[in-house]
């Protein structure tokens, strides 16, 4: 390997990390205010949001399209509409049982 190739390796890693962070921020629907959290914390929260949404998508009771998930500093906020109390409860239970979730705020409305 030549010296130029070795010198460019950290730049490639940085570019990959930046692209991953941009992709994760595009996945989440949650806007983070300036100075509210670190980039690492933001990425962790985006990962938690994705994990919770994936659990919703796999569950036959919960409508992943009708329930919104936002995460800030490990606290997951659920909002949107459920068809039944069981769906509301199941969504909260799935979120609480997701690894890394610190707390859950359930603002889902049953209608």
Secondary structure, DSSP 8 states (H G I E B T S, - for coil): --HHHHHHHHHHHHHHHHHHHHHHHHH------TTSS-HHHHHHHHHHHHHHHHHHHH-SSS-TTTEEEEEETTEEEEEEEESSHHHHHHHHHHHHTSTT--EEEEEEEE-
